Amino acid sequence: MSESQVWTDVDDHFTTLLAPADETLAAALRDSDAAGLPPINVAPNQGKLLRLLAEIQGARRILEIGTLGGYSTIWLGRALPADGRLVTLEYDPRHAEVARGNLARAGLAELAEVRVGPALESLPKLTDENPEPFDFVFIDADKVNNAHYLDWAVRLTRPGSVIVLDNVVRGGAVTDATSTDPSVRGTRAALELIASHPRLDGTAVQTVGSKGYDGFALARVHA
């Protein structure tokens, strides 16, 4: 048995035992697939990790950068109280349309707002609205702009807020300081920002599973 098959089998075991799919989540994946969206959503056990982190945080306001079909958005939305709010930013109008349908079926249409357009245009507009600080931010969009997204996330949060940055390992290429891959360079820049930013304290963790070899960064905002 290959190493990657072992990873997938273990993920399947964890998911079956600890994060079993319900019809709402399964339908979100089916509709995303039927619409031709790329299958790059978080794994179910990772989705539940996001929900648990947001619940542990006591999040009432969540910002997500990168919606895709709304699968991770549903997991995050389920962590919110009835009067909570989730803003999720999606570049592709077609993806956003699928996500809105999935969120409506999940009963989250009143809590979750999908905003369409380049996130680096949506984030300044959101800031101009002077919203209440977000308690939890999940960044899972184009990796080229990771450092920029992280910088905006700090501006839109408060001391004590939590930021999760996904897909930081890049198949191990994140260690290559000479890489010309824009996604690797963007990810390295984001990790360097976490290390140097006066308002961030964070770490990064490698993962293996049904999505292959990857990892995420976790940071806490302080004054």
C-alpha positions in Angstrom: 0.0 0.0 0.0 1.4 3.4 -0.9 2.0 6.1 1.6 -0.6 8.4 0.1 -3.2 5.6 0.3 -2.4 5.2 4.0 -2.9 8.9 4.5 -6.3 8.7 2.8 -7.4 5.6 4.7 -6.6 7.3 8.0 -8.4 10.4 7.0 -11.4 8.3 6.0 -11.3 6.5 9.4 -11.2 9.8 11.3 -13.9 11.3 9.1 -16.3 8.4 9.5 -15.8 8.3 13.3 -15.5 12.0 14.1 -16.8 14.1 11.2 -19.4 12.1 9.4 -21.1 13.9 6.5 -24.7 14.9 6.7 -26.9 15.5 3.7 -26.3 19.3 3.7 -22.5 18.9 3.5 -22.7 16.0 1.0 -25.1 18.0 -1.2 -22.7 21.0 -1.1 -19.9 18.8 -2.5 -22.2 17.2 -5.1 -23.4 20.6 -6.4 -19.9 22.0 -6.5 -18.7 19.0 -8.5 -21.7 19.2 -10.8 -20.9 22.9 -11.5 -17.4 22.1 -12.4 -15.7 23.7 -9.4 -12.2 22.3 -8.7 -12.2 19.7 -5.9 -9.9 21.8 -3.6 -12.3 22.2 -0.7 -11.0 21.3 2.8 -11.3 17.7 3.8 -14.2 16.9 6.2 -12.0 16.4 9.2 -10.3 19.7 8.4 -13.7 21.4 8.1 -14.6 20.2 11.5 -11.3 21.5 12.9 -12.3 24.9 11.6 -15.7 24.7 13.2 -14.1 23.6 16.5 -11.5 26.3 16.5 -14.2 29.0 15.8 -16.3 27.6 18.6 -13.4 27.4 21.0 -12.7 31.0 20.1 -16.3 31.9 20.8 -16.5 33.6 17.5 -19.5 35.8 16.7 -18.0 37.3 13.5 -16.1 35.3 11.0 -14.2 36.4 7.8 -13.4 33.9 5.1 -11.2 34.8 2.1 -11.8 32.2 -0.6 -15.3 30.7 -0.7 -15.2 28.2 -3.6 -18.6 26.3 -3.2 -19.1 27.2 0.4 -18.2 23.9 1.9 -15.8 25.4 4.5 -18.2 28.3 4.9 -20.9 25.9 6.1 -18.5 24.4 8.7 -17.6 27.8 9.9 -21.2 29.1 9.8 -22.3 26.3 12.1 -19.9 27.6 14.8 -21.8 30.9 14.9 -24.6 31.9 17.3 -28.0 32.9 15.9 -27.0 36.6 15.8 -23.5 35.9 14.4 -22.2 37.1 11.0 -19.9 35.5 8.4 -18.5 37.4 5.4 -16.9 35.3 2.7 -15.1 36.7 -0.3 -15.0 34.9 -3.7 -13.4 36.0 -6.9 -15.4 33.9 -9.3 -19.1 34.8 -9.8 -20.0 31.2 -10.7 -18.4 29.9 -7.6 -20.3 32.5 -5.5 -23.6 31.4 -7.1 -23.0 27.8 -6.2 -21.9 28.8 -2.7 -25.0 30.9 -2.1 -27.2 27.9 -3.0 -25.3 25.7 -0.7 -25.5 28.2 2.2 -29.2 28.7 1.7 -29.8 24.9 1.8 -27.7 24.8 5.0 -29.9 27.5 6.6 -27.1 30.0 6.7 -28.3 32.5 4.1 -29.1 35.1 6.9 -25.8 34.7 8.6 -23.4 34.3 5.7 -22.8 37.0 3.0 -20.9 36.1 -0.1 -19.2 39.1 -1.7 -17.9 38.7 -5.3 -14.8 40.2 -6.8 -11.0 40.3 -6.2 -10.4 40.1 -2.4 -7.9 42.8 -2.6 -10.7 45.1 -3.8 -13.3 43.7 -1.5 -11.2 44.0 1.7 -10.6 47.8 1.5 -14.4 48.3 0.8 -15.2 46.1 3.8 -12.7 48.1 5.9 -14.4 51.4 4.8 -17.7 50.1 6.3 -16.0 50.2 9.7 -17.3 46.8 10.7 -17.1 45.3 14.1 -13.8 43.4 14.4 -13.8 39.8 13.2 -13.1 37.1 15.8 -11.9 34.5 13.4 -10.4 34.7 9.9 -9.9 31.8 7.5 -7.6 32.5 4.5 -7.9 30.0 1.6 -7.6 31.9 -1.6 -4.9 32.4 -4.3 -1.6 31.9 -2.5 0.2 34.7 -4.4 -1.5 37.3 -2.3 -1.4 35.5 1.1 0.7 38.2 2.8 -1.7 40.9 1.6 -4.7 38.9 2.8 -3.0 38.4 6.2 -2.2 42.1 6.5 -5.9 43.0 5.9 -7.0 40.3 8.3 -4.9 41.9 11.1 -6.6 45.3 10.3 -10.0 43.8 10.5 -9.6 41.9 13.7 -9.0 42.6 17.4 -6.6 41.5 20.1 -7.4 37.9 20.7 -8.7 37.1 17.2 -7.5 34.0 15.5 -6.3 33.7 11.9 -5.9 30.4 10.0 -3.9 30.3 6.7 -4.3 27.2 4.7 -2.1 25.3 2.2 1.3 26.6 3.5 3.5 23.6 2.8 3.3 23.6 -1.0 4.5 20.0 -1.3 7.5 21.0 0.8 8.5 23.8 -1.6 7.9 26.4 1.1 11.5 25.7 2.3 12.9 26.8 -1.1 14.1 30.4 -0.8 15.1 30.4 -4.5 11.7 29.3 -5.8 10.2 31.4 -8.6 6.7 29.8 -8.1 4.4 32.7 -7.2 2.3 30.6 -4.8 5.4 29.5 -2.9 6.8 33.1 -2.8 3.4 34.4 -1.6 3.2 31.7 1.1 6.7 32.3 2.3 6.0 36.0 2.5 2.9 35.4 4.6 4.8 33.1 7.0 7.6 35.7 7.3 4.9 38.3 8.1 3.6 36.2 10.9 7.1 35.9 12.2 7.8 39.6 12.1 4.5 41.3 12.6 4.3 43.1 16.0 0.6 42.1 16.4 0.9 38.4 15.5 2.1 35.3 17.3 1.8 32.1 15.3 3.0 28.7 14.2 2.6 26.4 11.3 1.8 22.6 11.2 2.4 20.0 8.4 -0.4 17.7 7.6 -1.0 14.6 5.5 -4.3 13.1 4.5 -6.8 12.7 1.6 -5.7 16.0 0.3 -2.0 14.9 0.2 0.9 16.6 1.9 0.1 20.1 3.1 -0.3 22.2 6.3 -1.7 25.3 7.8 -0.5 28.3 9.8 -2.3 29.5 12.9 -1.9 33.0 14.4 -3.3 35.0 17.2 -3.7 38.7 17.1 -2.5 40.7 20.1 -2.4 44.4 21.0 
